[in-house]
């Protein structure tokens, strides 16, 4: 299928996944990078308490909250 035809099918709201080789798919700008951040003890305790309440890891809650804040800033 040529690109123009794929665009037409996509723009029509139809499923195009059967035309894609998902084994080679990648998410742009999604490569993880390690960042070290120091938090005061009270903050780590609060993060752990909230993470436990939600049943997720501390790292997950930090990622979600930072992501939400960055989306707010760009909106």
mmCIF file of the N, C-alpha and C atoms, coordinates in Angstrom:
data_MODEL
# 
_entry.id   MODEL 
# 
loop_
_atom_site.group_PDB 
_atom_site.id 
_atom_site.type_symbol 
_atom_site.label_atom_id 
_atom_site.label_alt_id 
_atom_site.label_comp_id 
_atom_site.label_asym_id 
_atom_site.label_entity_id 
_atom_site.label_seq_id 
_atom_site.pdbx_PDB_ins_code 
_atom_site.Cartn_x 
_atom_site.Cartn_y 
_atom_site.Cartn_z 
_atom_site.occupancy 
_atom_site.B_iso_or_equiv 
_atom_site.pdbx_formal_charge 
_atom_site.auth_seq_id 
_atom_site.auth_comp_id 
_atom_site.auth_asym_id 
_atom_site.auth_atom_id 
_atom_site.pdbx_PDB_model_num 
ATOM 1   N N  . UNK A 1 1  ? 0.844   -1.170 0.000  1.00 0.00 ? 1  UNK A N  1 
ATOM 2   C CA . UNK A 1 1  ? 0.000   0.000  0.000  1.00 0.00 ? 1  UNK A CA 1 
ATOM 3   C C  . UNK A 1 1  ? 0.893   1.237  0.000  1.00 0.00 ? 1  UNK A C  1 
ATOM 4   N N  . UNK A 1 2  ? 0.567   2.180  -0.832 1.00 0.00 ? 2  UNK A N  1 
ATOM 5   C CA . UNK A 1 2  ? 1.340   3.417  -0.915 1.00 0.00 ? 2  UNK A CA 1 
ATOM 6   C C  . UNK A 1 2  ? 0.938   4.355  0.219  1.00 0.00 ? 2  UNK A C  1 
ATOM 7   N N  . UNK A 1 3  ? 1.821   5.289  0.526  1.00 0.00 ? 3  UNK A N  1 
ATOM 8   C CA . UNK A 1 3  ? 1.610   6.201  1.653  1.00 0.00 ? 3  UNK A CA 1 
ATOM 9   C C  . UNK A 1 3  ? 0.313   6.996  1.520  1.00 0.00 ? 3  UNK A C  1 
ATOM 10  N N  . UNK A 1 4  ? 0.008   7.486  0.323  1.00 0.00 ? 4  UNK A N  1 
ATOM 11  C CA . UNK A 1 4  ? -1.223  8.277  0.147  1.00 0.00 ? 4  UNK A CA 1 
ATOM 12  C C  . UNK A 1 4  ? -2.463  7.442  0.439  1.00 0.00 ? 4  UNK A C  1 
ATOM 13  N N  . UNK A 1 5  ? -2.452  6.183  0.021  1.00 0.00 ? 5  UNK A N  1 
ATOM 14  C CA . UNK A 1 5  ? -3.582  5.302  0.289  1.00 0.00 ? 5  UNK A CA 1 
ATOM 15  C C  . UNK A 1 5  ? -3.695  5.014  1.783  1.00 0.00 ? 5  UNK A C  1 
ATOM 16  N N  . UNK A 1 6  ? -2.550  4.780  2.433  1.00 0.00 ? 6  UNK A N  1 
ATOM 17  C CA . UNK A 1 6  ? -2.541  4.546  3.879  1.00 0.00 ? 6  UNK A CA 1 
ATOM 18  C C  . UNK A 1 6  ? -3.091  5.772  4.604  1.00 0.00 ? 6  UNK A C  1 
ATOM 19  N N  . UNK A 1 7  ? -2.672  6.969  4.194  1.00 0.00 ? 7  UNK A N  1 
ATOM 20  C CA . UNK A 1 7  ? -3.190  8.203  4.792  1.00 0.00 ? 7  UNK A CA 1 
ATOM 21  C C  . UNK A 1 7  ? -4.700  8.310  4.616  1.00 0.00 ? 7  UNK A C  1 
ATOM 22  N N  . UNK A 1 8  ? -5.188  7.963  3.440  1.00 0.00 ? 8  UNK A N  1 
ATOM 23  C CA . UNK A 1 8  ? -6.625  8.049  3.160  1.00 0.00 ? 8  UNK A CA 1 
ATOM 24  C C  . UNK A 1 8  ? -7.406  7.103  4.077  1.00 0.00 ? 8  UNK A C  1 
ATOM 25  N N  . UNK A 1 9  ? -6.906  5.869  4.206  1.00 0.00 ? 9  UNK A N  1 
ATOM 26  C CA . UNK A 1 9  ? -7.566  4.883  5.058  1.00 0.00 ? 9  UNK A CA 1 
ATOM 27  C C  . UNK A 1 9  ? -7.535  5.349  6.520  1.00 0.00 ? 9  UNK A C  1 
ATOM 28  N N  . UNK A 1 10 ? -6.390  5.854  6.960  1.00 0.00 ? 10 UNK A N  1 
ATOM 29  C CA . UNK A 1 10 ? -6.251  6.345  8.336  1.00 0.00 ? 10 UNK A CA 1 
ATOM 30  C C  . UNK A 1 10 ? -7.193  7.518  8.586  1.00 0.00 ? 10 UNK A C  1 
ATOM 31  N N  . UNK A 1 11 ? -7.200  8.483  7.662  1.00 0.00 ? 11 UNK A N  1 
ATOM 32  C CA . UNK A 1 11 ? -8.058  9.664  7.804  1.00 0.00 ? 11 UNK A CA 1 
ATOM 33  C C  . UNK A 1 11 ? -9.540  9.302  7.811  1.00 0.00 ? 11 UNK A C  1 
ATOM 34  N N  . UNK A 1 12 ? -9.880  8.189  7.200  1.00 0.00 ? 12 UNK A N  1 
ATOM 35  C CA . UNK A 1 12 ? -11.271 7.719  7.195  1.00 0.00 ? 12 UNK A CA 1 
ATOM 36  C C  . UNK A 1 12 ? -11.631 7.027  8.508  1.00 0.00 ? 12 UNK A C  1 
ATOM 37  N N  . UNK A 1 13 ? -10.646 6.898  9.405  1.00 0.00 ? 13 UNK A N  1 
ATOM 38  C CA . UNK A 1 13 ? -10.901 6.299  10.712 1.00 0.00 ? 13 UNK A CA 1 
ATOM 39  C C  . UNK A 1 13 ? -10.878 4.788  10.718 1.00 0.00 ? 13 UNK A C  1 
ATOM 40  N N  . UNK A 1 14 ? -10.347 4.196  9.664  1.00 0.00 ? 14 UNK A N  1 
ATOM 41  C CA . UNK A 1 14 ? -10.294 2.736  9.577  1.00 0.00 ? 14 UNK A CA 1 
ATOM 42  C C  . UNK A 1 14 ? -9.021  2.204  10.227 1.00 0.00 ? 14 UNK A C  1 
ATOM 43  N N  . UNK A 1 15 ? -9.041  0.932  10.585 1.00 0.00 ? 15 UNK A N  1 
ATOM 44  C CA . UNK A 1 15 ? -7.897  0.271  11.220 1.00 0.00 ? 15 UNK A CA 1 
ATOM 45  C C  . UNK A 1 15 ? -6.801  0.028  10.180 1.00 0.00 ? 15 UNK A C  1 
ATOM 46  N N  . UNK A 1 16 ? -5.611  0.562  10.447 1.00 0.00 ? 16 UNK A N  1 
ATOM 47  C CA . UNK A 1 16 ? -4.493  0.404  9.509  1.00 0.00 ? 16 UNK A CA 1 
ATOM 48  C C  . UNK A 1 16 ? -3.432  -0.550 10.039 1.00 0.00 ? 16 UNK A C  1 
ATOM 49  N N  . UNK A 1 17 ? -3.648  -1.120 11.216 1.00 0.00 ? 17 UNK A N  1 
ATOM 50  C CA . UNK A 1 17 ? -2.596  -1.934 11.832 1.00 0.00 ? 17 UNK A CA 1 
ATOM 51  C C  . UNK A 1 17 ? -2.215  -3.156 10.999 1.00 0.00 ? 17 UNK A C  1 
ATOM 52  N N  . UNK A 1 18 ? -3.143  -3.680 10.211 1.00 0.00 ? 18 UNK A N  1 
ATOM 53  C CA . UNK A 1 18 ? -2.800  -4.851 9.390  1.00 0.00 ? 18 UNK A CA 1 
ATOM 54  C C  . UNK A 1 18 ? -1.795  -4.489 8.293  1.00 0.00 ? 18 UNK A C  1 
ATOM 55  N N  . UNK A 1 19 ? -1.622  -3.199 8.033  1.00 0.00 ? 19 UNK A N  1 
ATOM 56  C CA . UNK A 1 19 ? -0.681  -2.737 7.008  1.00 0.00 ? 19 UNK A CA 1 
ATOM 57  C C  . UNK A 1 19 ? 0.677   -2.350 7.592  1.00 0.00 ? 19 UNK A C  1 
ATOM 58  N N  . UNK A 1 20 ? 0.826   -2.482 8.908  1.00 0.00 ? 20 UNK A N  1 
ATOM 59  C CA . UNK A 1 20 ? 2.054   -2.056 9.583  1.00 0.00 ? 20 UNK A CA 1 
ATOM 60  C C  . UNK A 1 20 ? 2.851   -3.251 10.073 1.00 0.00 ? 20 UNK A C  1 
ATOM 61  N N  . UNK A 1 21 ? 4.165   -3.110 10.078 1.00 0.00 ? 21 UNK A N  1 
ATOM 62  C CA . UNK A 1 21 ? 5.047   -4.121 10.665 1.00 0.00 ? 21 UNK A CA 1 
ATOM 63  C C  . UNK A 1 21 ? 5.377   -3.653 12.079 1.00 0.00 ? 21 UNK A C  1 
ATOM 64  N N  . UNK A 1 22 ? 4.559   -4.078 13.046 1.00 0.00 ? 22 UNK A N  1 
ATOM 65  C CA . UNK A 1 22 ? 4.699   -3.604 14.423 1.00 0.00 ? 22 UNK A CA 1 
ATOM 66  C C  . UNK A 1 22 ? 5.954   -4.129 15.110 1.00 0.00 ? 22 UNK A C  1 
ATOM 67  N N  . UNK A 1 23 ? 6.601   -5.136 14.535 1.00 0.00 ? 23 UNK A N  1 
ATOM 68  C CA . UNK A 1 23 ? 7.833   -5.648 15.141 1.00 0.00 ? 23 UNK A CA 1 
ATOM 69  C C  . UNK A 1 23 ? 8.959   -4.615 15.044 1.00 0.00 ? 23 UNK A C  1 
ATOM 70  N N  . UNK A 1 24 ? 8.813   -3.664 14.139 1.00 0.00 ? 24 UNK A N  1 
ATOM 71  C CA . UNK A 1 24 ? 9.837   -2.632 13.977 1.00 0.00 ? 24 UNK A CA 1 
ATOM 72  C C  . UNK A 1 24 ? 9.391   -1.281 14.535 1.00 0.00 ? 24 UNK A C  1 
ATOM 73  N N  . UNK A 1 25 ? 8.226   -1.252 15.166 1.00 0.00 ? 25 UNK A N  1 
ATOM 74  C CA . UNK A 1 25 ? 7.704   -0.001 15.709 1.00 0.00 ? 25 UNK A CA 1 
ATOM 75  C C  . UNK A 1 25 ? 8.529   0.448  16.908 1.00 0.00 ? 25 UNK A C  1 
ATOM 76  N N  . UNK A 1 26 ? 8.643   1.750  17.060 1.00 0.00 ? 26 UNK A N  1 
ATOM 77  C CA . UNK A 1 26 ? 9.329   2.303  18.232 1.00 0.00 ? 26 UNK A CA 1 
ATOM 78  C C  . UNK A 1 26 ? 8.650   3.593  18.626 1.00 0.00 ? 26 UNK A C  1 
ATOM 79  N N  . UNK A 1 27 ? 8.792   3.968  19.864 1.00 0.00 ? 27 UNK A N  1 
ATOM 80  C CA . UNK A 1 27 ? 8.190   5.187  20.370 1.00 0.00 ? 27 UNK A CA 1 
ATOM 81  C C  . UNK A 1 27 ? 9.257   6.273  20.402 1.00 0.00 ? 27 UNK A C  1 
ATOM 82  N N  . UNK A 1 28 ? 9.046   7.298  19.632 1.00 0.00 ? 28 UNK A N  1 
ATOM 83  C CA . UNK A 1 28 ? 10.013  8.393  19.536 1.00 0.00 ? 28 UNK A CA 1 
ATOM 84  C C  . UNK A 1 28 ? 10.059  9.150  20.856 1.00 0.00 ? 28 UNK A C  1 
ATOM 85  N N  . UNK A 1 29 ? 11.253  9.513  21.275 1.00 0.00 ? 29 UNK A N  1 
ATOM 86  C CA . UNK A 1 29 ? 11.487  10.260 22.518 1.00 0.00 ? 29 UNK A CA 1 
ATOM 87  C C  . UNK A 1 29 ? 10.989  9.533  23.764 1.00 0.00 ? 29 UNK A C  1 
ATOM 88  N N  . UNK A 1 30 ? 10.929  8.212  23.728 1.00 0.00 ? 30 UNK A N  1 
ATOM 89  C CA . UNK A 1 30 ? 10.467  7.439  24.869 1.00 0.00 ? 30 UNK A CA 1 
ATOM 90  C C  . UNK A 1 30 ? 11.578  6.596  25.493 1.00 0.00 ? 30 UNK A C  1 
ATOM 91  N N  . UNK A 1 31 ? 12.819  6.789  25.036 1.00 0.00 ? 31 UNK A N  1 
ATOM 92  C CA . UNK A 1 31 ? 13.926  6.039  25.600 1.00 0.00 ? 31 UNK A CA 1 
ATOM 93  C C  . UNK A 1 31 ? 14.151  6.490  27.048 1.00 0.00 ? 31 UNK A C  1 
ATOM 94  N N  . UNK A 1 32 ? 14.115  5.545  27.986 1.00 0.00 ? 32 UNK A N  1 
ATOM 95  C CA . UNK A 1 32 ? 14.307  5.946  29.386 1.00 0.00 ? 32 UNK A CA 1 
ATOM 96  C C  . UNK A 1 32 ? 15.704  6.496  29.636 1.00 0.00 ? 32 UNK A C  1 
ATOM 97  N N  . UNK A 1 33 ? 15.761  7.516  30.451 1.00 0.00 ? 33 UNK A N  1 
ATOM 98  C CA . UNK A 1 33 ? 17.040  8.074  30.892 1.00 0.00 ? 33 UNK A CA 1 
ATOM 99  C C  . UNK A 1 33 ? 17.010  8.147  32.409 1.00 0.00 ? 33 UNK A C  1 
ATOM 100 N N  . UNK A 1 34 ? 18.090  7.741  33.016 1.00 0.00 ? 34 UNK A N  1 
ATOM 101 C CA . UNK A 1 34 ? 18.170  7.735  34.471 1.00 0.00 ? 34 UNK A CA 1 
ATOM 102 C C  . UNK A 1 34 ? 18.474  9.142  34.988 1.00 0.00 ? 34 UNK A C  1 
ATOM 103 N N  . UNK A 1 35 ? 17.706  9.535  36.007 1.00 0.00 ? 35 UNK A N  1 
ATOM 104 C CA . UNK A 1 35 ? 17.884  10.840 36.643 1.00 0.00 ? 35 UNK A CA 1 
ATOM 105 C C  . UNK A 1 35 ? 17.883  10.616 38.152 1.00 0.00 ? 35 UNK A C  1 
ATOM 106 N N  . UNK A 1 36 ? 18.837  11.174 38.822 1.00 0.00 ? 36 UNK A N  1 
ATOM 107 C CA . UNK A 1 36 ? 18.896  11.074 40.282 1.00 0.00 ? 36 UNK A CA 1 
ATOM 108 C C  . UNK A 1 36 ? 18.353  12.357 40.897 1.00 0.00 ? 36 UNK A C  1 
ATOM 109 N N  . UNK A 1 37 ? 17.432  12.187 41.836 1.00 0.00 ? 37 UNK A N  1 
ATOM 110 C CA . UNK A 1 37 ? 16.835  13.331 42.517 1.00 0.00 ? 37 UNK A CA 1 
ATOM 111 C C  . UNK A 1 37 ? 16.842  13.038 44.008 1.00 0.00 ? 37 UNK A C  1 
ATOM 112 N N  . UNK A 1 38 ? 17.258  14.001 44.788 1.00 0.00 ? 38 UNK A N  1 
ATOM 113 C CA . UNK A 1 38 ? 17.259  13.856 46.245 1.00 0.00 ? 38 UNK A CA 1 
ATOM 114 C C  . UNK A 1 38 ? 15.995  14.519 46.799 1.00 0.00 ? 38 UNK A C  1 
ATOM 115 N N  . UNK A 1 39 ? 15.248  13.764 47.612 1.00 0.00 ? 39 UNK A N  1 
ATOM 116 C CA . UNK A 1 39 ? 14.048  14.276 48.263 1.00 0.00 ? 39 UNK A CA 1 
ATOM 117 C C  . UNK A 1 39 ? 14.265  14.245 49.774 1.00 0.00 ? 39 UNK A C  1 
ATOM 118 N N  . UNK A 1 40 ? 13.673  15.176 50.497 1.00 0.00 ? 40 UNK A N  1 
ATOM 119 C CA . UNK A 1 40 ? 13.738  15.097 51.965 1.00 0.00 ? 40 UNK A CA 1 
ATOM 120 C C  . UNK A 1 40 ? 12.921  13.886 52.452 1.00 0.00 ? 40 UNK A C  1 
ATOM 121 N N  . UNK A 1 41 ? 13.262  13.411 53.616 1.00 0.00 ? 41 UNK A N  1 
ATOM 122 C CA . UNK A 1 41 ? 12.616  12.207 54.175 1.00 0.00 ? 41 UNK A CA 1 
ATOM 123 C C  . UNK A 1 41 ? 11.105  12.320 54.224 1.00 0.00 ? 41 UNK A C  1 
ATOM 124 N N  . UNK A 1 42 ? 10.588  13.462 54.648 1.00 0.00 ? 42 UNK A N  1 
ATOM 125 C CA . UNK A 1 42 ? 9.136   13.613 54.762 1.00 0.00 ? 42 UNK A CA 1 
ATOM 126 C C  . UNK A 1 42 ? 8.454   13.421 53.404 1.00 0.00 ? 42 UNK A C  1 
ATOM 127 N N  . UNK A 1 43 ? 9.140   13.861 52.339 1.00 0.00 ? 43 UNK A N  1 
ATOM 128 C CA . UNK A 1 43 ? 8.565   13.746 51.008 1.00 0.00 ? 43 UNK A CA 1 
ATOM 129 C C  . UNK A 1 43 ? 8.556   12.289 50.550 1.00 0.00 ? 43 UNK A C  1 
ATOM 130 N N  . UNK A 1 44 ? 9.647   11.583 50.825 1.00 0.00 ? 44 UNK A N  1 
ATOM 131 C CA . UNK A 1 44 ? 9.713   10.157 50.466 1.00 0.00 ? 44 UNK A CA 1 
ATOM 132 C C  . UNK A 1 44 ? 8.641   9.387  51.231 1.00 0.00 ? 44 UNK A C  1 
ATOM 133 N N  . UNK A 1 45 ? 8.463   9.711  52.508 1.00 0.00 ? 45 UNK A N  1 
ATOM 134 C CA . UNK A 1 45 ? 7.429   9.041  53.304 1.00 0.00 ? 45 UNK A CA 1 
ATOM 135 C C  . UNK A 1 45 ? 6.044   9.305  52.735 1.00 0.00 ? 45 UNK A C  1 
ATOM 136 N N  . UNK A 1 46 ? 5.789   10.537 52.336 1.00 0.00 ? 46 UNK A N  1 
ATOM 137 C CA . UNK A 1 46 ? 4.488   10.880 51.747 1.00 0.00 ? 46 UNK A CA 1 
ATOM 138 C C  . UNK A 1 46 ? 4.286   10.181 50.406 1.00 0.00 ? 46 UNK A C  1 
ATOM 139 N N  . UNK A 1 47 ? 5.334   10.136 49.606 1.00 0.00 ? 47 UNK A N  1 
ATOM 140 C CA . UNK A 1 47 ? 5.259   9.433  48.320 1.00 0.00 ? 47 UNK A CA 1 
ATOM 141 C C  . UNK A 1 47 ? 4.972   7.951  48.529 1.00 0.00 ? 47 UNK A C  1 
ATOM 142 N N  . UNK A 1 48 ? 5.666   7.348  49.484 1.00 0.00 ? 48 UNK A N  1 
ATOM 143 C CA . UNK A 1 48 ? 5.467   5.925  49.772 1.00 0.00 ? 48 UNK A CA 1 
ATOM 144 C C  . UNK A 1 48 ? 4.052   5.650  50.265 1.00 0.00 ? 48 UNK A C  1 
ATOM 145 N N  . UNK A 1 49 ? 3.536   6.524  51.105 1.00 0.00 ? 49 UNK A N  1 
ATOM 146 C CA . UNK A 1 49 ? 2.183   6.350  51.627 1.00 0.00 ? 49 UNK A CA 1 
ATOM 147 C C  . UNK A 1 49 ? 1.162   6.420  50.482 1.00 0.00 ? 49 UNK A C  1 
ATOM 148 N N  . UNK A 1 50 ? 1.302   7.401  49.606 1.00 0.00 ? 50 UNK A N  1 
ATOM 149 C CA . UNK A 1 50 ? 0.372   7.550  48.487 1.00 0.00 ? 50 UNK A CA 1 
ATOM 150 C C  . UNK A 1 50 ? 0.519   6.395  47.492 1.00 0.00 ? 50 UNK A C  1 
ATOM 151 N N  . UNK A 1 51 ? 1.756   5.995  47.226 1.00 0.00 ? 51 UNK A N  1 
ATOM 152 C CA . UNK A 1 51 ? 1.991   4.873  46.310 1.00 0.00 ? 51 UNK A CA 1 
ATOM 153 C C  . UNK A 1 51 ? 1.364   3.593  46.864 1.00 0.00 ? 51 UNK A C  1 
ATOM 154 N N  . UNK A 1 52 ? 1.510   3.386  48.151 1.00 0.00 ? 52 UNK A N  1 
ATOM 155 C CA . UNK A 1 52 ? 0.924   2.205  48.787 1.00 0.00 ? 52 UNK A CA 1 
ATOM 156 C C  . UNK A 1 52 ? -0.595  2.239  48.704 1.00 0.00 ? 52 UNK A C  1 
ATOM 157 N N  . UNK A 1 53 ? -1.159  3.402  48.936 1.00 0.00 ? 53 UNK A N  1 
ATOM 158 C CA . UNK A 1 53 ? -2.617  3.554  48.874 1.00 0.00 ? 53 UNK A CA 1 
ATOM 159 C C  . UNK A 1 53 ? -3.143  3.217  47.482 1.00 0.00 ? 53 UNK A C  1 
ATOM 160 N N  . UNK A 1 54 ? -2.378  3.615  46.449 1.00 0.00 ? 54 UNK A N  1 
ATOM 161 C CA . UNK A 1 54 ? -2.788  3.370  45.067 1.00 0.00 ? 54 UNK A CA 1 
ATOM 162 C C  . UNK A 1 54 ? -2.347  2.003  44.542 1.00 0.00 ? 54 UNK A C  1 
ATOM 163 N N  . UNK A 1 55 ? -1.464  1.330  45.291 1.00 0.00 ? 55 UNK A N  1 
ATOM 164 C CA . UNK A 1 55 ? -0.977  0.018  44.869 1.00 0.00 ? 55 UNK A CA 1 
ATOM 165 C C  . UNK A 1 55 ? 0.023   0.082  43.732 1.00 0.00 ? 55 UNK A C  1 
ATOM 166 N N  . UNK A 1 56 ? 0.829   1.135  43.724 1.00 0.00 ? 56 UNK A N  1 
ATOM 167 C CA . UNK A 1 56 ? 1.861   1.305  42.697 1.00 0.00 ? 56 UNK A CA 1 
ATOM 168 C C  . UNK A 1 56 ? 3.196   1.566  43.378 1.00 0.00 ? 56 UNK A C  1 
ATOM 169 N N  . UNK A 1 57 ? 4.250   1.637  42.589 1.00 0.00 ? 57 UNK A N  1 
ATOM 170 C CA . UNK A 1 57 ? 5.574   1.904  43.153 1.00 0.00 ? 57 UNK A CA 1 
ATOM 171 C C  . UNK A 1 57 ? 5.785   3.407  43.328 1.00 0.00 ? 57 UNK A C  1 
ATOM 172 N N  . UNK A 1 58 ? 6.754   3.741  44.133 1.00 0.00 ? 58 UNK A N  1 
ATOM 173 C CA . UNK A 1 58 ? 7.132   5.140  44.325 1.00 0.00 ? 58 UNK A CA 1 
ATOM 174 C C  . UNK A 1 58 ? 7.521   5.762  42.989 1.00 0.00 ? 58 UNK A C  1 
ATOM 175 N N  . UNK A 1 59 ? 8.299   5.040  42.212 1.00 0.00 ? 59 UNK A N  1 
ATOM 176 C CA . UNK A 1 59 ? 8.740   5.550  40.917 1.00 0.00 ? 59 UNK A CA 1 
ATOM 177 C C  . UNK A 1 59 ? 7.545   5.845  40.009 1.00 0.00 ? 59 UNK A C  1 
ATOM 178 N N  . UNK A 1 60 ? 6.561   4.983  40.022 1.00 0.00 ? 60 UNK A N  1 
ATOM 179 C CA . UNK A 1 60 ? 5.376   5.185  39.187 1.00 0.00 ? 60 UNK A CA 1 
ATOM 180 C C  . UNK A 1 60 ? 4.639   6.460  39.553 1.00 0.00 ? 60 UNK A C  1 
ATOM 181 N N  . UNK A 1 61 ? 4.453   6.679  40.837 1.00 0.00 ? 61 UNK A N  1 
ATOM 182 C CA . UNK A 1 61 ? 3.710   7.869  41.265 1.00 0.00 ? 61 UNK A CA 1 
ATOM 183 C C  . UNK A 1 61 ? 4.475   9.140  40.910 1.00 0.00 ? 61 UNK A C  1 
ATOM 184 N N  . UNK A 1 62 ? 5.787   9.102  41.043 1.00 0.00 ? 62 UNK A N  1 
ATOM 185 C CA . UNK A 1 62 ? 6.599   10.268 40.675 1.00 0.00 ? 62 UNK A CA 1 
ATOM 186 C C  . UNK A 1 62 ? 6.466   10.544 39.182 1.00 0.00 ? 62 UNK A C  1 
ATOM 187 N N  . UNK A 1 63 ? 6.566   9.501  38.358 1.00 0.00 ? 63 UNK A N  1 
ATOM 188 C CA . UNK A 1 63 ? 6.449   9.676  36.905 1.00 0.00 ? 63 UNK A CA 1 
ATOM 189 C C  . UNK A 1 63 ? 5.091   10.248 36.513 1.00 0.00 ? 63 UNK A C  1 
ATOM 190 N N  . UNK A 1 64 ? 4.031   9.695  37.095 1.00 0.00 ? 64 UNK A N  1 
ATOM 191 C CA . UNK A 1 64 ? 2.683   10.152 36.758 1.00 0.00 ? 64 UNK A CA 1 
ATOM 192 C C  . UNK A 1 64 ? 2.499   11.606 37.157 1.00 0.00 ? 64 UNK A C  1 
ATOM 193 N N  . UNK A 1 65 ? 2.896   11.965 38.370 1.00 0.00 ? 65 UNK A N  1 
ATOM 194 C CA . UNK A 1 65 ? 2.700   13.336 38.835 1.00 0.00 ? 65 UNK A CA 1 
ATOM 195 C C  . UNK A 1 65 ? 3.512   14.336 38.018 1.00 0.00 ? 65 UNK A C  1 
ATOM 196 N N  . UNK A 1 66 ? 4.744   13.994 37.703 1.00 0.00 ? 66 UNK A N  1 
ATOM 197 C CA . UNK A 1 66 ? 5.559   14.905 36.892 1.00 0.00 ? 66 UNK A CA 1 
ATOM 198 C C  . UNK A 1 66 ? 4.973   15.021 35.486 1.00 0.00 ? 66 UNK A C  1 
ATOM 199 N N  . UNK A 1 67 ? 4.537   13.906 34.919 1.00 0.00 ? 67 UNK A N  1 
ATOM 200 C CA . UNK A 1 67 ? 3.927   13.925 33.596 1.00 0.00 ? 67 UNK A CA 1 
ATOM 201 C C  . UNK A 1 67 ? 2.683   14.811 33.579 1.00 0.00 ? 67 UNK A C  1 
ATOM 202 N N  . UNK A 1 68 ? 1.829   14.672 34.580 1.00 0.00 ? 68 UNK A N  1 
ATOM 203 C CA . UNK A 1 68 ? 0.615   15.493 34.672 1.00 0.00 ? 68 UNK A CA 1 
ATOM 204 C C  . UNK A 1 68 ? 0.962   16.974 34.737 1.00 0.00 ? 68 UNK A C  1 
ATOM 205 N N  . UNK A 1 69 ? 1.949   17.299 35.531 1.00 0.00 ? 69 UNK A N  1 
ATOM 206 C CA . UNK A 1 69 ? 2.337   18.713 35.689 1.00 0.00 ? 69 UNK A CA 1 
ATOM 207 C C  . UNK A 1 69 ? 2.908   19.271 34.391 1.00 0.00 ? 69 UNK A C  1 
ATOM 208 N N  . UNK A 1 70 ? 3.721   18.492 33.703 1.00 0.00 ? 70 UNK A N  1 
ATOM 209 C CA . UNK A 1 70 ? 4.300   18.961 32.435 1.00 0.00 ? 70 UNK A CA 1 
ATOM 210 C C  . UNK A 1 70 ? 3.217   19.155 31.374 1.00 0.00 ? 70 UNK A C  1 
ATOM 211 N N  . UNK A 1 71 ? 2.219   18.265 31.356 1.00 0.00 ? 71 UNK A N  1 
ATOM 212 C CA . UNK A 1 71 ? 1.111   18.427 30.416 1.00 0.00 ? 71 UNK A CA 1 
ATOM 213 C C  . UNK A 1 71 ? 0.321   19.682 30.712 1.00 0.00 ? 71 UNK A C  1 
ATOM 214 N N  . UNK A 1 72 ? 0.109   19.991 32.004 1.00 0.00 ? 72 UNK A N  1 
ATOM 215 C CA . UNK A 1 72 ? -0.575  21.223 32.392 1.00 0.00 ? 72 UNK A CA 1 
ATOM 216 C C  . UNK A 1 72 ? 0.182   22.442 31.887 1.00 0.00 ? 72 UNK A C  1 
ATOM 217 N N  . UNK A 1 73 ? 1.487   22.412 32.021 1.00 0.00 ? 73 UNK A N  1 
ATOM 218 C CA . UNK A 1 73 ? 2.312   23.549 31.639 1.00 0.00 ? 73 UNK A CA 1 
ATOM 219 C C  . UNK A 1 73 ? 2.278   23.809 30.140 1.00 0.00 ? 73 UNK A C  1 
ATOM 220 N N  . UNK A 1 74 ? 2.146   22.751 29.343 1.00 0.00 ? 74 UNK A N  1 
ATOM 221 C CA . UNK A 1 74 ? 2.150   22.926 27.896 1.00 0.00 ? 74 UNK A CA 1 
ATOM 222 C C  . UNK A 1 74 ? 0.757   23.214 27.345 1.00 0.00 ? 74 UNK A C  1 
ATOM 223 N N  . UNK A 1 75 ? -0.265  23.026 28.185 1.00 0.00 ? 75 UNK A N  1 
ATOM 224 C CA . UNK A 1 75 ? -1.647  23.256 27.718 1.00 0.00 ? 75 UNK A CA 1 
ATOM 225 C C  . UNK A 1 75 ? -1.987  24.744 27.690 1.00 0.00 ? 75 UNK A C  1 
# 
